Amino acid sequence: MHRPSVRRLALGAVAALGLAAPATASAGAAPGPVPGTRPILVVGNNHAGTADVVDPVTFSRLFRMNIVPDLPERLAEIHRDPVRLAFFYLIRSQIGMGHDQLVDDLFPSPDGRVLYVSRPSLADVVAFDLRTHEILWRRPVAGNRSDHMAISPDGARLLVSASTGGVVHAIDTATGEIVADIPSGDQPHESNYSEDGSKIFHASIGTVFTPLDDPIFDAAKGDRVFQIVDAKTYEVIRRIDIGKKLADAGYPGMSSAVRPMAVAPGERYVYLQISFLHGFVEYDLIEDRVTRVVDLPLTEASRRLRRDEYVLDSAHHGLAINPEGTKLCAAGTMSDYAAIVRRSDFTARVIPVGEKPYWSTNSADGRHCYVSVSGADRVAVLSYDEEREIASIPVGDHPQRIRVGRLKIDEPAPGEPATVPGAPAASVPAAPGSAAVRARPGRLTLRAVTRRDRRAPFRLRVSGRMASTTTATCVGTVRVEARRGTVRVGRANLRLRRRGNACVYAGTVKVGRTALRGGRTARLTLQARFGGNALLLPGRSGVARARLG
């Protein structure tokens, strides 16, 4: 067990654990099951534009949904509007790191008939029929990007952050109509309902995609606030500047941007992940103050990172708390681990899970924590009791949000249910009449040549091609990553262009001195990943090898 640095123990363990009560909605508890439904786990694959529906008992995939069956129509609209087109490419290059963001958040309806999905690059929210996969309604959001969501305990209202619009929309789930707007700070982000549905806990994160990450430029990030909102009137009850509260508690220079949060049973304490913090903050909502700040471990690789190398300012991004309120589950994004943290003294069991874990949520019964491992295209299933990984669920390209819910079963389920864990899942189904089913790309190649550099940064010249029959398929980027062992030491996002009967790419991957680890030579492996486009699914190359020194 790792015992992290606990900067302040203002409250004892007995007081902290004495608040245990039935689990809150933010702790991952699902509504009471509706007759004629079965439990499911839904995983949004951001870069692929798909959602995997998973059996939470066997951890096998039941079916996969195409979340962008209308993609050609949406792209045509975007290309007719210069402002929307500029934001579309900004989202791809700065937030999506070379990829379109096609699925951010998703929630099944309590009756198991509908799936609600936010699609950031398309700046909208859509509702799908879970049986037919047809779009029931679509709602564009204010501004040019949709983000995190929350659903009320009764399923009647859906909250959607319009990140460039500066508001959170409250949407009638039956009609898709916006019934109210909640004012927020810059870049509205995370929202959670209270257990009884009377309050909303919300936070904005500011501008996280600029390189102005040094603390002296903190003000350039914009207005970042933690808010408590009346869920009936949508009026803001309280606004809290967490950065100021941290400074008041003796921790100056920390960010005000609240990332994922976990509300403890009893709703007195809330646990907040903060930009650039490898850990989280405990906040007492009654006394209105920071009570503890916890540092969790950094890996050797994450210690070497500059602040501007963090993924959208996230040191950690993903936090859940078990229904008993005794343990938290944190996704250590930049350190490639998940941690089960005991709330009493914040001792932590660190569990390596792979590249860029990006979300944590509880199973419906609260026994497990699901962690999306976005760089490894899988979901890690952790046991709170055993404090270890007990299962792995393969999913699509770049999984982010994970939610639990129900699926209506009085009619045949769509797709081809997997009967054996790990069996091939059904192909991506399109809505009836849609022509938006994407094809598999041609073989992607990668070649790497080491330049004769005598000092860092070392440069690797990389190039490759992908078979193509039309110019339209040569839209998008290829990300090339260089690794020494399991540690990433360099990467580059390279634009595809057409040449003859192929899409080609070329560029340079820069590798720092740390790749040598004190030696004179290093053996690296490289792999290219195509992010996909409107016509083609994502794809990967084989592994190429290079030597430094």
KAQUI-V141697 format. One record per helix or strand of 2 or more residues. SS is the DSSP state (2 for helix, 1 for strand). FROM is the first residue (numbers start at 1). TO is the last residue. If there is no record, write none. Layout:
SS/FROM/TO
SS/FROM/TO
//
This chain:
1/2/3
1/5/6
2/13/17
2/25/27
1/37/45
1/50/54
1/61/66
2/71/79
2/82/95
1/106/108
1/114/119
2/120/122
1/124/129
1/135/140
1/146/151
1/157/162
1/167/172
1/178/183
1/188/193
1/199/204
2/215/221
1/226/230
1/236/240
2/242/248
1/258/263
1/269/274
1/279/284
1/289/295
2/300/303
2/307/309
1/319/321
1/327/332
2/333/335
1/337/342
1/347/352
1/357/362
1/368/373
1/378/383
1/388/394
1/399/408
1/447/450
1/458/467
2/471/474
1/477/484
1/487/495
1/497/499
1/502/511
2/513/516
1/522/530
1/539/540
1/544/548
//
